[in-house]
Amino acid sequence: MTFDAIGIAGTGLTVHRKWLDALSDNIANINNASSTDEAAFQERYVMVEKDAANPGVYVAGIAYGDAEGRVVHEPGHPLADEDGYVRYPDINLGDQMSQLILAQRGYQASAAVVDRAKTTYEAALQIGRS
């Protein structure tokens, strides 16, 4: 039972780490401009599924947001087209920060489960030695 708890929480750690990686990519690229004839940075979404054969979850893949982004009129920008427009990713910083808090809390909770299960296992070993 203890090893199951560690394994299941370990899958949660992996999923939350990947989610944190995707969110950090999104936040880091939120102000990346591109010309209007290029695609905007696409927001990353982590796809998670339950593993049918084993307890826990896993990252099934990464989905991407819209490459259209949002077009902004900035005639002085070096990447502006002849009409003065540049393309930015369509990423909402408030949403990303909210998700970042959720992912951090999920990671911390999974880490706490691993720590508590390890402590329980060590205590059980000590009982056997007495």
The first five atom37 places (N, CA, C, CB, O) and aatype in JSON, in Angstrom:
{
  "aatype": [12, 16, 13, 3, 0, 9, 7, 9, 0, 7, 16, 7, 10, 16, 19, 8, 1, 11, 17, 10, 3, 0, 10, 15, 3, 2, 9, 0, 2, 9, 2, 2, 0, 15, 15, 16, 3, 6, 0, 0, 13, 5, 6, 1, 18, 19, 12, 19, 6, 11, 3, 0, 0, 2, 14, 7, 19, 18, 19, 0, 7, 9, 0, 18, 7, 3, 0, 6, 7, 1, 19, 19, 8, 6, 14, 7, 8, 14, 10, 0, 3, 6, 3, 7, 18, 19, 1, 18, 14, 3, 9, 2, 10, 7, 3, 5, 12, 15, 5, 10, 9, 10, 0, 5, 1, 7, 18, 5, 0, 15, 0, 0, 19, 19, 3, 1, 0, 11, 16, 16, 18, 6, 0, 0, 10, 5, 9, 7, 1, 15],
  "atom_mask": [
    [1, 1, 1, 1, 1],
    [1, 1, 1, 1, 1],
    [1, 1, 1, 1, 1],
    [1, 1, 1, 1, 1],
    [1, 1, 1, 1, 1],
    [1, 1, 1, 1, 1],
    [1, 1, 1, 0, 1],
    [1, 1, 1, 1, 1],
    [1, 1, 1, 1, 1],
    [1, 1, 1, 0, 1],
    [1, 1, 1, 1, 1],
    [1, 1, 1, 0, 1],
    [1, 1, 1, 1, 1],
    [1, 1, 1, 1, 1],
    [1, 1, 1, 1, 1],
    [1, 1, 1, 1, 1],
    [1, 1, 1, 1, 1],
    [1, 1, 1, 1, 1],
    [1, 1, 1, 1, 1],
    [1, 1, 1, 1, 1],
    [1, 1, 1, 1, 1],
    [1, 1, 1, 1, 1],
    [1, 1, 1, 1, 1],
    [1, 1, 1, 1, 1],
    [1, 1, 1, 1, 1],
    [1, 1, 1, 1, 1],
    [1, 1, 1, 1, 1],
    [1, 1, 1, 1, 1],
    [1, 1, 1, 1, 1],
    [1, 1, 1, 1, 1],
    [1, 1, 1, 1, 1],
    [1, 1, 1, 1, 1],
    [1, 1, 1, 1, 1],
    [1, 1, 1, 1, 1],
    [1, 1, 1, 1, 1],
    [1, 1, 1, 1, 1],
    [1, 1, 1, 1, 1],
    [1, 1, 1, 1, 1],
    [1, 1, 1, 1, 1],
    [1, 1, 1, 1, 1],
    [1, 1, 1, 1, 1],
    [1, 1, 1, 1, 1],
    [1, 1, 1, 1, 1],
    [1, 1, 1, 1, 1],
    [1, 1, 1, 1, 1],
    [1, 1, 1, 1, 1],
    [1, 1, 1, 1, 1],
    [1, 1, 1, 1, 1],
    [1, 1, 1, 1, 1],
    [1, 1, 1, 1, 1],
    [1, 1, 1, 1, 1],
    [1, 1, 1, 1, 1],
    [1, 1, 1, 1, 1],
    [1, 1, 1, 1, 1],
    [1, 1, 1, 1, 1],
    [1, 1, 1, 0, 1],
    [1, 1, 1, 1, 1],
    [1, 1, 1, 1, 1],
    [1, 1, 1, 1, 1],
    [1, 1, 1, 1, 1],
    [1, 1, 1, 0, 1],
    [1, 1, 1, 1, 1],
    [1, 1, 1, 1, 1],
    [1, 1, 1, 1, 1],
    [1, 1, 1, 0, 1],
    [1, 1, 1, 1, 1],
    [1, 1, 1, 1, 1],
    [1, 1, 1, 1, 1],
    [1, 1, 1, 0, 1],
    [1, 1, 1, 1, 1],
    [1, 1, 1, 1, 1],
    [1, 1, 1, 1, 1],
    [1, 1, 1, 1, 1],
    [1, 1, 1, 1, 1],
    [1, 1, 1, 1, 1],
    [1, 1, 1, 0, 1],
    [1, 1, 1, 1, 1],
    [1, 1, 1, 1, 1],
    [1, 1, 1, 1, 1],
    [1, 1, 1, 1, 1],
    [1, 1, 1, 1, 1],
    [1, 1, 1, 1, 1],
    [1, 1, 1, 1, 1],
    [1, 1, 1, 0, 1],
    [1, 1, 1, 1, 1],
    [1, 1, 1, 1, 1],
    [1, 1, 1, 1, 1],
    [1, 1, 1, 1, 1],
    [1, 1, 1, 1, 1],
    [1, 1, 1, 1, 1],
    [1, 1, 1, 1, 1],
    [1, 1, 1, 1, 1],
    [1, 1, 1, 1, 1],
    [1, 1, 1, 0, 1],
    [1, 1, 1, 1, 1],
    [1, 1, 1, 1, 1],
    [1, 1, 1, 1, 1],
    [1, 1, 1, 1, 1],
    [1, 1, 1, 1, 1],
    [1, 1, 1, 1, 1],
    [1, 1, 1, 1, 1],
    [1, 1, 1, 1, 1],
    [1, 1, 1, 1, 1],
    [1, 1, 1, 1, 1],
    [1, 1, 1, 1, 1],
    [1, 1, 1, 0, 1],
    [1, 1, 1, 1, 1],
    [1, 1, 1, 1, 1],
    [1, 1, 1, 1, 1],
    [1, 1, 1, 1, 1],
    [1, 1, 1, 1, 1],
    [1, 1, 1, 1, 1],
    [1, 1, 1, 1, 1],
    [1, 1, 1, 1, 1],
    [1, 1, 1, 1, 1],
    [1, 1, 1, 1, 1],
    [1, 1, 1, 1, 1],
    [1, 1, 1, 1, 1],
    [1, 1, 1, 1, 1],
    [1, 1, 1, 1, 1],
    [1, 1, 1, 1, 1],
    [1, 1, 1, 1, 1],
    [1, 1, 1, 1, 1],
    [1, 1, 1, 1, 1],
    [1, 1, 1, 1, 1],
    [1, 1, 1, 1, 1],
    [1, 1, 1, 1, 1],
    [1, 1, 1, 0, 1],
    [1, 1, 1, 1, 1],
    [1, 1, 1, 1, 1]
  ],
  "atom_positions": [
    [[0.82, -1.21, 0.0], [0.0, 0.0, 0.0], [0.86, 1.26, 0.0], [-0.93, 0.0, 1.21], [0.58, 2.23, -0.71]],
    [[1.92, 1.24, 0.82], [2.8, 2.41, 0.89], [3.48, 2.67, -0.44], [3.85, 2.23, 1.97], [3.57, 3.82, -0.88]],
    [[3.95, 1.6, -1.09], [4.61, 1.79, -2.38], [3.63, 2.27, -3.43], [5.28, 0.49, -2.83], [4.01, 3.02, -4.33]],
    [[2.37, 1.84, -3.34], [1.35, 2.35, -4.26], [1.19, 3.85, -4.09], [0.01, 1.63, -4.05], [1.07, 4.58, -5.07]],
    [[1.17, 4.3, -2.84], [1.02, 5.73, -2.57], [2.18, 6.52, -3.16], [0.92, 5.99, -1.06], [1.99, 7.59, -3.74]],
    [[3.38, 5.99, -3.0], [4.56, 6.68, -3.54], [4.5, 6.7, -5.06], [5.86, 5.99, -3.06], [4.8, 7.73, -5.68]],
    [[4.12, 5.59, -5.68], [4.05, 5.52, -7.14], [2.98, 6.44, -7.71], [0.0, 0.0, 0.0], [3.21, 7.13, -8.69]],
    [[1.81, 6.43, -7.08], [0.71, 7.28, -7.55], [1.08, 8.75, -7.39], [-0.6, 6.97, -6.79], [0.88, 9.55, -8.31]],
    [[1.62, 9.11, -6.23], [2.02, 10.51, -6.02], [3.15, 10.89, -6.97], [2.46, 10.73, -4.55], [3.24, 12.04, -7.4]],
    [[4.02, 9.94, -7.29], [5.09, 10.2, -8.25], [4.56, 10.55, -9.62], [0.0, 0.0, 0.0], [5.11, 11.41, -10.31]],
    [[3.47, 9.87, -10.03], [2.88, 10.22, -11.33], [2.3, 11.64, -11.28], [1.78, 9.2, -11.73], [2.36, 12.38, -12.26]],
    [[1.75, 12.0, -10.12], [1.24, 13.36, -9.95], [2.35, 14.39, -10.02], [0.0, 0.0, 0.0], [2.18, 15.46, -10.6]],
    [[3.5, 14.07, -9.42], [4.65, 14.97, -9.48], [5.07, 15.22, -10.93], [5.83, 14.4, -8.68], [5.33, 16.35, -11.33]],
    [[5.13, 14.14, -11.71], [5.53, 14.27, -13.11], [4.55, 15.13, -13.9], [5.65, 12.9, -13.76], [4.96, 16.02, -14.65]],
    [[3.26, 14.88, -13.72], [2.24, 15.64, -14.44], [2.31, 17.12, -14.05], [0.83, 15.07, -14.15], [2.26, 17.99, -14.91]],
    [[2.41, 17.4, -12.76], [2.45, 18.8, -12.33], [3.73, 19.5, -12.79], [2.34, 18.89, -10.81], [3.71, 20.69, -13.09]],
    [[4.84, 18.77, -12.84], [6.08, 19.37, -13.34], [5.95, 19.73, -14.82], [7.26, 18.4, -13.15], [6.38, 20.81, -15.23]],
    [[5.36, 18.84, -15.6], [5.15, 19.13, -17.03], [4.2, 20.32, -17.2], [4.58, 17.9, -17.75], [4.39, 21.15, -18.09]],
    [[3.18, 20.38, -16.34], [2.24, 21.51, -16.4], [2.96, 22.81, -16.06], [1.04, 21.28, -15.42], [2.76, 23.82, -16.73]],
    [[3.81, 22.78, -15.04], [4.59, 23.97, -14.68], [5.52, 24.37, -15.83], [5.41, 23.71, -13.4], [5.69, 25.56, -16.11]],
    [[6.12, 23.4, -16.5], [6.98, 23.7, -17.65], [6.2, 24.4, -18.76], [7.63, 22.4, -18.2], [6.66, 25.38, -19.33]],
    [[5.01, 23.88, -19.05], [4.18, 24.47, -20.11], [3.77, 25.89, -19.74], [2.92, 23.61, -20.37], [3.81, 26.79, -20.57]],
    [[3.36, 26.09, -18.49], [2.96, 27.42, -18.05], [4.12, 28.4, -18.1], [2.39, 27.37, -16.63], [3.95, 29.56, -18.49]],
    [[5.31, 27.95, -17.72], [6.46, 28.85, -17.77], [6.8, 29.22, -19.21], [7.68, 28.2, -17.08], [7.21, 30.35, -19.48]],
    [[6.64, 28.27, -20.14], [6.83, 28.59, -21.57], [5.82, 29.64, -22.01], [6.7, 27.32, -22.44], [6.18, 30.6, -22.7]],
    [[4.57, 29.45, -21.62], [3.52, 30.39, -22.02], [3.8, 31.8, -21.48], [2.16, 29.91, -21.52], [3.69, 32.78, -22.21]],
    [[4.16, 31.87, -20.21], [4.42, 33.18, -19.6], [5.66, 33.82, -20.2], [4.58, 33.05, -18.07], [5.67, 35.03, -20.45]],
    [[6.7, 33.04, -20.44], [7.94, 33.58, -21.01], [7.75, 34.13, -22.42], [9.01, 32.51, -21.02], [8.47, 35.03, -22.84]],
    [[6.78, 33.58, -23.15], [6.59, 33.98, -24.54], [5.36, 34.86, -24.76], [6.48, 32.77, -25.41], [4.96, 35.08, -25.9]],
    [[4.78, 35.35, -23.7], [3.52, 36.1, -23.8], [3.67, 37.4, -24.61], [2.99, 36.42, -22.41], [2.71, 37.86, -25.22]],
    [[4.86, 37.98, -24.61], [5.08, 39.23, -25.33], [5.92, 39.07, -26.59], [5.75, 40.23, -24.43], [6.43, 40.05, -27.13]],
    [[6.06, 37.83, -27.06], [6.81, 37.6, -28.29], [6.02, 38.09, -29.5], [7.15, 36.11, -28.44], [4.92, 37.61, -29.79]],
    [[6.59, 39.03, -30.18], [5.95, 39.56, -31.39], [6.49, 38.83, -32.61], [6.19, 41.1, -31.52], [7.63, 38.37, -32.63]],
    [[5.65, 38.73, -33.61], [6.08, 38.17, -34.89], [5.39, 38.96, -35.99], [5.76, 36.64, -35.0], [4.41, 39.65, -35.75]],
    [[5.91, 38.85, -37.18], [5.27, 39.55, -38.29], [3.93, 38.89, -38.59], [6.19, 39.55, -39.56], [3.69, 37.75, -38.2]],
    [[3.09, 39.6, -39.28], [1.74, 39.1, -39.55], [1.72, 37.93, -40.53], [0.88, 40.2, -40.09], [0.71, 37.23, -40.63]],
    [[2.81, 37.71, -41.25], [2.85, 36.56, -42.15], [3.43, 35.31, -41.48], [3.66, 36.9, -43.39], [3.61, 34.28, -42.13]],
    [[3.71, 35.4, -40.19], [4.18, 34.26, -39.4], [3.16, 33.9, -38.34], [5.54, 34.58, -38.74], [2.3, 34.71, -37.99]],
    [[3.25, 32.68, -37.84], [2.36, 32.24, -36.75], [2.82, 32.84, -35.43], [2.32, 30.69, -36.66], [4.01, 33.07, -35.22]],
    [[1.87, 33.09, -34.56], [2.19, 33.57, -33.21], [2.62, 32.37, -32.36], [0.97, 34.3, -32.57], [2.33, 31.22, -32.7]],
    [[3.31, 32.65, -31.27], [3.62, 31.59, -30.31], [2.31, 30.95, -29.88], [4.42, 32.16, -29.07], [1.34, 31.65, -29.59]],
    [[2.28, 29.63, -29.85], [1.05, 28.92, -29.5], [1.1, 28.47, -28.04], [0.84, 27.7, -30.43], [2.05, 27.82, -27.6]],
    [[0.06, 28.82, -27.3], [-0.06, 28.43, -25.9], [0.01, 26.91, -25.77], [-1.38, 28.97, -25.3], [-0.55, 26.18, -26.58]],
    [[0.71, 26.46, -24.74], [0.86, 25.02, -24.49], [-0.16, 24.56, -23.46], [2.29, 24.69, -24.01], [-0.38, 25.24, -22.45]],
    [[-0.79, 23.42, -23.71], [-1.73, 22.78, -22.78], [-1.26, 21.34, -22.56], [-3.21, 22.82, -23.33], [-0.98, 20.63, -23.52]],
    [[-1.18, 20.92, -21.31], [-0.78, 19.55, -21.01], [-2.03, 18.68, -20.98], [-0.01, 19.47, -19.64], [-2.99, 18.97, -20.28]],
    [[-1.99, 17.61, -21.76], [-3.09, 16.65, -21.81], [-2.77, 15.49, -20.86], [-3.34, 16.13, -23.27], [-1.72, 14.86, -20.99]],
    [[-3.67, 15.21, -19.93], [-3.43, 14.2, -18.9], [-4.49, 13.12, -19.0], [-3.43, 14.83, -17.49], [-5.67, 13.4, -19.24]],
    [[-4.06, 11.87, -18.82], [-4.99, 10.75, -18.83], [-4.68, 9.82, -17.67], [-4.92, 9.98, -20.18], [-3.56, 9.8, -17.15]],
    [[-5.67, 9.06, -17.28], [-5.5, 8.03, -16.27], [-4.91, 6.81, -16.96], [-6.85, 7.69, -15.56], [-5.31, 6.45, -18.07]],
    [[-3.98, 6.17, -16.3], [-3.36, 4.96, -16.84], [-4.24, 3.77, -16.47], [-1.91, 4.77, -16.29], [-4.45, 3.49, -15.29]],
    [[-4.76, 3.08, -17.46], [-5.67, 1.95, -17.23], [-4.94, 0.76, -16.61], [-6.33, 1.52, -18.53], [-5.53, 0.03, -15.81]],
    [[-3.69, 0.56, -16.95], [-2.94, -0.6, -16.46], [-2.35, -0.37, -15.07], [-1.83, -0.94, -17.43], [-2.21, -1.32, -14.3]],
    [[-2.02, 0.86, -14.75], [-1.38, 1.18, -13.48], [-2.12, 2.32, -12.79], [0.12, 1.57, -13.69], [-2.75, 3.15, -13.46]],
    [[-2.06, 2.38, -11.47], [-2.69, 3.51, -10.79], [-1.92, 4.79, -11.07], [-2.77, 3.26, -9.27], [-0.7, 4.77, -11.25]],
    [[-2.61, 5.87, -11.11], [-1.97, 7.17, -11.35], [-2.37, 7.77, -12.68], [0.0, 0.0, 0.0], [-3.27, 7.28, -13.36]],
    [[-1.68, 8.82, -13.03], [-1.96, 9.57, -14.26], [-0.66, 9.74, -15.04], [-2.61, 10.95, -13.95], [0.43, 9.53, -14.51]],
    [[-0.8, 10.11, -16.29], [0.38, 10.38, -17.1], [0.07, 11.47, -18.11], [0.86, 9.1, -17.81], [-1.09, 11.76, -18.4]],
    [[1.13, 12.07, -18.64], [0.98, 13.09, -19.67], [0.77, 12.39, -21.0], [2.23, 14.04, -19.72], [1.63, 11.66, -21.48]],
    [[-0.41, 12.61, -21.58], [-0.75, 11.97, -22.85], [-0.21, 12.76, -24.04], [-2.27, 11.82, -22.97], [-0.07, 12.22, -25.13]],
    [[0.08, 14.01, -23.83], [0.61, 14.84, -24.9], [0.46, 16.31, -24.59], [0.0, 0.0, 0.0], [0.0, 16.7, -23.52]],
    [[0.85, 17.11, -25.54], [0.76, 18.56, -25.43], [-0.14, 19.05, -26.55], [2.17, 19.24, -25.5], [0.03, 18.68, -27.72]],
    [[-1.11, 19.88, -26.2], [-1.96, 20.52, -27.2], [-1.52, 21.97, -27.33], [-3.49, 20.42, -26.81], [-0.96, 22.56, -26.4]],
    [[-1.77, 22.53, -28.48], [-1.34, 23.9, -28.75], [-2.54, 24.79, -29.03], [-0.37, 23.95, -29.92], [-3.53, 24.36, -29.61]],
    [[-2.41, 26.05, -28.6], [-3.45, 27.04, -28.84], [-3.43, 27.55, -30.26], [0.0, 0.0, 0.0], [-2.74, 27.01, -31.13]],
    [[-4.18, 28.59, -30.47], [-4.36, 29.18, -31.8], [-3.09, 29.89, -32.27], [-5.53, 30.16, -31.78], [-2.51, 30.69, -31.55]],
    [[-2.66, 29.58, -33.49], [-1.47, 30.23, -34.07], [-1.79, 31.61, -34.63], [-0.88, 29.35, -35.16], [-0.88, 32.37, -34.97]],
    [[-3.08, 31.93, -34.74], [-3.48, 33.26, -35.23], [-3.07, 34.36, -34.26], [-4.99, 33.3, -35.47], [-2.68, 35.45, -34.68]],
    [[-3.17, 34.07, -32.97], [-2.82, 35.07, -31.97], [-3.72, 36.29, -32.08], [0.0, 0.0, 0.0], [-4.88, 36.2, -32.48]],
    [[-3.16, 37.42, -31.71], [-3.89, 38.68, -31.84], [-3.01, 39.67, -32.6], [-4.3, 39.26, -30.43], [-1.8, 39.74, -32.39]],
    [[-3.64, 40.4, -33.46], [-2.93, 41.36, -34.29], [-3.1, 42.74, -33.67], [-3.45, 41.34, -35.77], [-4.21, 43.18, -33.38]],
    [[-1.96, 43.41, -33.47], [-1.94, 44.71, -32.79], [-1.31, 45.74, -33.72], [-1.17, 44.63, -31.43], [-0.32, 45.46, -34.41]],
    [[-1.89, 46.94, -33.72], [-1.35, 48.03, -34.54], [-0.22, 48.7, -33.79], [-2.47, 49.06, -34.9], [-0.44, 49.4, -32.8]],
    [[1.02, 48.48, -34.26], [2.22, 49.09, -33.7], [3.13, 49.49, -34.85], [2.96, 48.11, -32.72], [4.09, 48.78, -35.16]],
    [[2.84, 50.61, -35.48], [3.61, 50.99, -36.68], [5.11, 51.17, -36.45], [3.05, 52.26, -37.23], [5.88, 51.03, -37.39]],
    [[5.53, 51.47, -35.23], [6.95, 51.68, -34.95], [7.7, 50.39, -34.65], [0.0, 0.0, 0.0], [8.92, 50.42, -34.49]],
    [[7.02, 49.28, -34.56], [7.68, 48.01, -34.23], [8.5, 47.52, -35.42], [6.63, 46.93, -33.81], [8.03, 47.63, -36.56]],
    [[9.7, 46.99, -35.19], [10.54, 46.54, -36.31], [9.93, 45.39, -37.13], [11.89, 46.11, -35.79], [10.3, 45.2, -38.28]],
    [[9.01, 44.64, -36.55], [8.38, 43.53, -37.27], [7.04, 43.91, -37.9], [8.18, 42.37, -36.33], [6.36, 43.06, -38.48]],
    [[6.67, 45.17, -37.79], [5.37, 45.6, -38.32], [5.32, 45.45, -39.83], [5.1, 47.06, -37.92], [6.29, 45.7, -40.54]],
    [[4.13, 45.04, -40.32], [3.95, 44.92, -41.77], [3.73, 46.31, -42.37], [2.75, 43.99, -42.11], [3.82, 47.32, -41.66]],
    [[3.44, 46.37, -43.65], [3.29, 47.67, -44.34], [2.12, 48.49, -43.79], [3.09, 47.44, -45.83], [2.08, 49.7, -43.97]],
    [[1.15, 47.81, -43.13], [0.03, 48.53, -42.51], [0.27, 48.84, -41.05], [-1.25, 47.71, -42.65], [-0.57, 49.47, -40.4]],
    [[1.41, 48.42, -40.5], [1.78, 48.74, -39.12], [1.31, 47.73, -38.09], [0.0, 0.0, 0.0], [1.21, 48.05, -36.91]],
    [[1.02, 46.5, -38.51], [0.52, 45.49, -37.58], [1.56, 44.42, -37.28], [-0.74, 44.83, -38.15], [2.36, 44.05, -38.14]],
    [[1.53, 43.94, -36.03], [2.36, 42.8, -35.6], [1.45, 41.77, -34.92], [3.51, 43.26, -34.64], [0.35, 42.1, -34.48]],
    [[1.92, 40.56, -34.84], [1.14, 39.47, -34.25], [1.74, 39.08, -32.89], [1.1, 38.23, -35.2], [2.95, 38.92, -32.75]],
    [[0.86, 38.95, -31.89], [1.25, 38.5, -30.55], [0.47, 37.25, -30.19], [1.0, 39.62, -29.5], [-0.61, 37.01, -30.74]],
    [[1.0, 36.44, -29.28], [0.23, 35.26, -28.83], [-1.05, 35.71, -28.12], [1.09, 34.38, -27.89], [-1.09, 36.76, -27.49]],
    [[-2.08, 34.9, -28.24], [-3.34, 35.19, -27.56], [-3.36, 34.43, -26.24], [-4.57, 34.8, -28.46], [-4.07, 33.44, -26.07]],
    [[-2.54, 34.92, -25.3], [-2.39, 34.28, -23.99], [-2.77, 35.29, -22.92], [-0.93, 33.76, -23.77], [-2.32, 36.44, -22.95]],
    [[-3.61, 34.86, -21.98], [-4.06, 35.72, -20.9], [-3.16, 35.49, -19.68], [-5.56, 35.45, -20.55], [-3.13, 34.39, -19.13]],
    [[-2.43, 36.52, -19.26], [-1.49, 36.38, -18.15], [-2.21, 36.03, -16.85], [-0.7, 37.68, -17.96], [-1.69, 35.23, -16.06]],
    [[-3.38, 36.58, -16.61], [-4.14, 36.27, -15.39], [-4.49, 34.79, -15.32], [0.0, 0.0, 0.0], [-4.37, 34.17, -14.26]],
    [[-4.93, 34.23, -16.44], [-5.24, 32.79, -16.49], [-3.98, 31.95, -16.23], [-5.85, 32.42, -17.85], [-4.03, 30.96, -15.51]],
    [[-2.88, 32.36, -16.83], [-1.63, 31.62, -16.67], [-1.17, 31.65, -15.21], [-0.54, 32.19, -17.58], [-0.7, 30.63, -14.69]],
    [[-1.29, 32.78, -14.56], [-0.86, 32.9, -13.16], [-1.77, 32.07, -12.25], [-0.87, 34.37, -12.72], [-1.29, 31.45, -11.3]],
    [[-3.06, 32.05, -12.53], [-3.99, 31.23, -11.75], [-3.66, 29.75, -11.9], [-5.44, 31.48, -12.18], [-3.63, 29.01, -10.91]],
    [[-3.4, 29.32, -13.12], [-3.03, 27.94, -13.36], [-1.68, 27.6, -12.72], [-2.98, 27.66, -14.86], [-1.46, 26.49, -12.26]],
    [[-0.78, 28.59, -12.71], [0.52, 28.38, -12.1], [0.38, 28.07, -10.61], [1.41, 29.62, -12.3], [1.06, 27.19, -10.08]],
    [[-0.5, 28.79, -9.93], [-0.75, 28.54, -8.51], [-1.33, 27.14, -8.31], [-1.71, 29.61, -7.93], [-0.91, 26.42, -7.4]],
    [[-2.28, 26.75, -9.16], [-2.87, 25.41, -9.06], [-1.81, 24.32, -9.28], [-4.0, 25.24, -10.08], [-1.77, 23.33, -8.55]],
    [[-0.97, 24.5, -10.28], [0.06, 23.51, -10.58], [1.08, 23.42, -9.44], [0.76, 23.86, -11.9], [1.54, 22.33, -9.1]],
    [[1.45, 24.57, -8.87], [2.39, 24.56, -7.76], [1.8, 23.84, -6.55], [2.79, 26.0, -7.38], [2.48, 23.04, -5.91]],
    [[0.56, 24.13, -6.24], [-0.1, 23.48, -5.09], [-0.25, 21.99, -5.32], [-1.48, 24.11, -4.83], [-0.07, 21.2, -4.39]],
    [[-0.57, 21.58, -6.54], [-0.68, 20.16, -6.85], [0.66, 19.46, -6.71], [0.0, 0.0, 0.0], [0.73, 18.35, -6.19]],
    [[1.72, 20.12, -7.17], [3.06, 19.55, -7.04], [3.43, 19.4, -5.57], [4.1, 20.43, -7.77], [3.95, 18.36, -5.16]],
    [[3.15, 20.44, -4.77], [3.46, 20.4, -3.34], [2.67, 19.29, -2.64], [3.15, 21.74, -2.69], [3.21, 18.6, -1.77]],
    [[1.41, 19.11, -3.01], [0.59, 18.07, -2.39], [1.13, 16.68, -2.74], [-0.88, 18.2, -2.85], [1.2, 15.81, -1.87]],
    [[1.5, 16.47, -3.98], [2.06, 15.18, -4.38], [3.38, 14.91, -3.67], [2.27, 15.13, -5.9], [3.65, 13.78, -3.25]],
    [[4.21, 15.94, -3.53], [5.48, 15.78, -2.83], [5.25, 15.45, -1.36], [6.33, 17.06, -2.96], [5.98, 14.65, -0.78]],
    [[4.23, 16.06, -0.76], [3.91, 15.78, 0.64], [3.45, 14.33, 0.82], [2.82, 16.75, 1.15], [3.79, 13.69, 1.81]],
    [[2.69, 13.81, -0.13], [2.26, 12.42, -0.06], [3.46, 11.49, -0.14], [1.26, 12.1, -1.2], [3.54, 10.52, 0.62]],
    [[4.39, 11.76, -1.04], [5.6, 10.94, -1.14], [6.36, 10.97, 0.18], [6.5, 11.43, -2.3], [6.8, 9.93, 0.67]],
    [[6.51, 12.14, 0.76], [7.24, 12.29, 2.01], [6.56, 11.54, 3.15], [7.38, 13.77, 2.37], [7.22, 10.86, 3.93]],
    [[5.24, 11.66, 3.26], [4.5, 10.98, 4.33], [4.53, 9.47, 4.15], [3.05, 11.46, 4.38], [4.67, 8.74, 5.13]],
    [[4.42, 9.0, 2.93], [4.47, 7.55, 2.68], [5.85, 7.01, 3.03], [4.13, 7.24, 1.21], [5.97, 5.92, 3.59]],
    [[6.89, 7.76, 2.69], [8.26, 7.36, 3.02], [8.45, 7.29, 4.53], [9.28, 8.33, 2.41], [9.05, 6.34, 5.04]],
    [[7.93, 8.27, 5.24], [8.02, 8.28, 6.7], [7.28, 7.09, 7.3], [7.46, 9.6, 7.26], [7.76, 6.47, 8.24]],
    [[6.11, 6.78, 6.76], [5.33, 5.64, 7.23], [6.09, 4.34, 7.0], [3.97, 5.58, 6.54], [6.13, 3.49, 7.88]],
    [[6.69, 4.19, 5.83], [7.45, 2.99, 5.51], [8.65, 2.85, 6.45], [7.93, 3.02, 4.03], [8.93, 1.76, 6.94]],
    [[9.35, 3.94, 6.7], [10.5, 3.9, 7.61], [10.07, 3.53, 9.02], [11.22, 5.25, 7.61], [10.77, 2.78, 9.7]],
    [[8.92, 4.05, 9.47], [8.41, 3.72, 10.8], [8.05, 2.23, 10.88], [7.17, 4.59, 11.13], [8.29, 1.59, 11.91]],
    [[7.5, 1.69, 9.83], [7.15, 0.26, 9.81], [8.41, -0.59, 9.89], [6.37, -0.09, 8.53], [8.4, -1.63, 10.55]],
    [[9.48, -0.17, 9.24], [10.75, -0.89, 9.31], [11.32, -0.86, 10.74], [11.77, -0.3, 8.33], [11.9, -1.84, 11.21]],
    [[11.15, 0.26, 11.4], [11.64, 0.37, 12.78], [10.87, -0.55, 13.72], [11.53, 1.82, 13.27], [11.45, -1.12, 14.65]],
    [[9.57, -0.71, 13.5], [8.76, -1.61, 14.31], [9.26, -3.04, 14.15], [7.26, -1.51, 13.92], [9.33, -3.79, 15.13]],
    [[9.62, -3.42, 12.95], [10.13, -4.76, 12.68], [11.47, -5.02, 13.34], [0.0, 0.0, 0.0], [11.81, -6.17, 13.62]],
    [[12.24, -4.0, 13.59], [13.57, -4.15, 14.19], [13.5, -4.28, 15.71], [14.45, -2.96, 13.81], [14.43, -4.78, 16.34]],
    [[12.41, -3.82, 16.3], [12.28, -3.82, 17.77], [12.09, -5.19, 18.34], [11.15, -2.95, 18.19], [11.97, -5.34, 19.56]]
  ]
}
